[in-house]
Amino acid sequence: MTTCFHCGETVPKGCQLTAEIAGQSQPMCCIGCQAVALFLADNDHEVFYEYRQDQKPAEQVEINNANWQHLDTKDVFNEITQALDNDTHQITIKVEGMYCSACGWLLQKVLNNLLGICELRINTVTQNLQIEFNPKEIKLSEIFAQIQMLGYHPMQQNSTENPADDARKDQLKKIAVAGFGMMFIMTLAVPLYSPDQFTVAPHIQRFFLMISMLIATAVYFYSGMSFVNNAIRDLRNKHLGMDVPVALSISLAYFVSIYLSFKQQGHVYFDSMTMFIFFLLLGRYVESQVKHQGMNVRESLFALIPVSTQRIISDQVETVPLNQIKKGDQLLVKSGEVIPCDGVVTKGHGQVNEAILTGESQLLSKHQGDLVYAGATLGNGQLNITTTANNQESFLAKLADLMELAQSKKPASLQLVDQIASYFVAGVLLLALATTVWYGLNQNDALMTALLAVLIATCPCALSLATPTALTASGVHLLREGVLVNNTDAITRLAKTEQWYFDKTGTLSEDKLSIHQQHKFITIDDIDLAQITSTLQQISNHPIASAFQHPETLKVEAAEEVTGRGVSGIIKTQYGTNKWYMGSSQWLRSLALDIPETDASSEYTQVYLATAQRVIALFELQVPIRSGSVELLTYLSQQQKPQTILSGDNPSTTAKWADNLGIEHHYGGLKAEEKINHLATQQQLGKSCTMVGDGVNDAPVLSQADVSISLKQGAHLAHSASDMIVLGKSLTPIIKATAVSTKTNAIIKQNLIWSLVYNLSVTPVAMMGLLAPWMAAIGMSLSSLIVVFNSRRLLKGGYSS
């Protein structure tokens, strides 16, 4: 009886359908199976048949889909995913079993090949997988099923289940079984190892040996099976993960001991195997607790948010769980309480501390109509607020999303370390083979001792943790200091940059401007210039727009913002319909407009208002120096880092600001492309550049810089282009970021040196048989813990500037 290679059903008599799979012709039962098989073969997906083992593909898919089909229902899908646009959604998945960078590489390689996956980012430290996908091309259940098929356990991050608690309990159970098994077997092994001191009859020795074997079997198949399953998963996917040598060592120790027990000769390794498993599990448990404690940015940010709040319904106050709060609900917040949701103050007044959001511990007054954010503490007063977003869409949640996004991006240095680690695993297996050849199969005891020690001790777990743990810890620390890291690679580059460039308006100056003086060149009756200027500036996110506010704005057509120049639009007034321009003198001259002579001071920022025919007015804007500017510039001077101002403002005003701040190099009246050229010139000379900017005209030059920093109060476009975002109003967090960058580079270097020295030094000792297997297990666990503890130093403050 011939069975179909694809579905496993019996091939009907007379059916001659076949498909070529992996170079061999395989029988098919119908045209449908043949079409699917040919599709898999033509698209290089023949590895599908290796995944299924003895199960039929149809059965395997059905089981997987049944587990996750509830995720495709509308309510669940909308709750756990975030819509980015009409076709793209985003979800963050917690992946249990993803222990190292090799696991992340495997998931990325397989999932990126699926139709409908737009972008995929992985953080192996927090075990988070962030996916952007098109639900029209791939179902969410299919993504979860694919992850499960690879041998991992996916869970939606906001699931009511707590995967961390469940995993912790499971780990503790396995550690307990391995620990008790180890102690019991070692107790039984004492008389077997010391026949001169203990007179034991042969049948009693045999009994002790059988009991040890039974206990070791329980430890192997319960406590040690996680290593074996992970190794099998990696081998199925043709990938060498960190658990491959570990599983090989404990399996060798167990099955060789089983063989020698029944053969009744030679030394058994049940005690060594249980000690392996106990110490490896204990080390991995401590490592995971230390690694995740304080390094999970979402947990760190939301730890201070209350689990319940007071909701106002029909003038009645009730206490409800926070997850029941919806957009538009009325909440009561009393003095000393943490604000649970983003909202608008509708009644009352008070002072709030937004240190968790900005890193600046100061009280800010809030009155009716003001915005308040989840996580801020109400220092005094009482507020009634109307929620403007649920917890998944709050400002705090967006910070967590951006931070997780940054952590999931792999810097070039980390990619190199991952490659080295993957080769290292292959090297470990080759060393184990070389050890076998060196000792020969006739030296059983010496061979097994050396072989097990080599497989355990030389596993490059510490090497794979060296860089990501340091970057994650420094990113969390910077967020506490008021700096959101958009690109973790910038953490290592910031302290190394040689040239620092600053925008003036909204960066070195405060983001709120005011009109110092107004010069009217032409008086137009029935035209409210304040209304015209406010109407034009409403289309701009530039800080200059803050100086022009009017309660009533007009309708503007053909609105356009020219990067680094100004704004324009067609406005209909009683005077008629005109195209109005508002911007710098250089821009208006380029439009063939004559600029009248004035006695305006170069100390102030100058903004002109004009129609297509003539210049109407000049506005002199004043603005104070931004808090922390002087301190940052002084710090950079002490570090011998040259500073330059690149501004679109007029050159005389820029020069005045540079003189006041003690900056030697300054350039005013620049277009966006001219700013880019300044950076590009330095980069061509081999000098790395940091750009600190704010506003629409800074986005292109921020993209050009080696490290870019923008401020939260500025334009959203600048944020997307910057590597770091300062969340508060002061520039002093940049000083802290530079100090953290220096410390991070030192920690990463220490981690890499330690892991390489450990692996290179322990290898010959293990190969010579001088390292007991249990010592190898402890050594491998300790090497990883040292790296993690060293990286956790970055979570603490105390960096001097």
Disulfide bonds with the S-S distance in Angstrom:
none
